[in-house]
Amino acid sequence: MSTHAQLTPEAEQQLRNQKRNSTISAIIISLLSCALLVAILFYIALASFSKNQEELVTYSSGVESDEKITKPEMTNEVAKKPSSPSSSMSKVIASSTPSPTAVPVPDITIEEPSLDFGDGNDFGDGWGSGSGTGSGGGGVSFFKQSIKAERIAYVIDYSASMRGKKFELMKKELAKSVKALPDSVDYQLIFFAGPVWVGGDEIHGGGKGETVSFTRDGKPYSWRGKDAADVPRAEWLKSDKEQRKKSLQIIKDTPMIFGTRWDLPIQYALDMTPKPDVIFFMTDGTAGKDTGSTAKKIGKNAKRKGVIINCVALMEPKAKDAMADIAKQTGGIFTEVKENGRTIQHDLE
């Protein structure tokens, strides 16, 4: 016999109310959970769309005015290198067609030296003013051949054929170069014609057919034929204001002598101790019928000693090929000066 509990009507009604409330609560909680999940997803989606982008700020200045480009004008011509010392004269390349594109100006500017040689009575002042120390850059230039070196030998033709405009032009360029020498370099002036001597030597004779002798530091020396007899070795001069001033006066006062010989003056410079870094070799003549072979010998000796020879053919086209050969063998520069004073620096590459 089983016994069943009997609920009162009030208890049953209360149980139904509790059940209904539980169901309503569960539904509300489910709805709130769904709403919260939807809100989270919406926030994530909104954040991806509204991600901040870095702002690119640009600045535009006012429109610049067009700059007028002027094509540099080359006042001189560049000639092709000679194919060999015995080849025909190289042709000069000159361009007269204007170009719309500006061409950079090369490091070495070749200008036409002035043929107005009047310098008044004062030789030094007539060639420029200032200290002339050259301390600003340390470079040296001769007939527009710009170099940097510690020891420089000027081997310069003082033969009688240099008379007139050539002689004045040479003295002007040589004095300008010496005056601008830096204090940091050593240099020497070696003059030649038939004989060879150092700037400042007291020359005796030198006329056509005359025996040449000279005095250095009070001691006499002489030439026997075309060879020197017991000529002392040239010594380096330390560049300073007083020494340069003395050299300028020597350039002005040294007389011309008859004859022209290339090998002795170059060898005289090569024999200096220590050897020169660069030789400036300038002449208005040739070495006679043996000019080509003499040039090869000079170039070979200088190259063996590691000495650069920069050559200047002063108004003498016959010397062009041989002097170009000397410069090319030694890694130097060759410059030709025309009759009208126009300077042409030849490409030896």
Buried (B, 14 or more C-beta within 10 A) or exposed (E): EEEEEEEEEEEEEEEEEEEEEEEEEEEEEEEEEEEEEEEEEEEEEEEEEEEEEEEEEEEEEEEEEEEEEEEEEBEBBBBEBBEEBEEEEBEBEEEEEEEEEEEEEEEEEBEBBEEEBEBEEEBBEBBEEEEBBBEEEBEBBBBBBBBEBBBBBBBBBBBBBBEEBBBBBBBBBBBBBBBBBBBEBBBBBBBBBBBBBBBBBEBBBBEEEEEBBBEBEEEEBBBEEEEBEEBEEBEBBEBEEEBBBEBBBBBBEBEBBBBBBBBBBBBBBBEBEEBBBBBBBBBBBBBEEEBBEBBBBBBEBBBEEEBBBBBBBBBBEEBBBBBBBBBBBBBBBBBBBBEEBBBBBBEBE
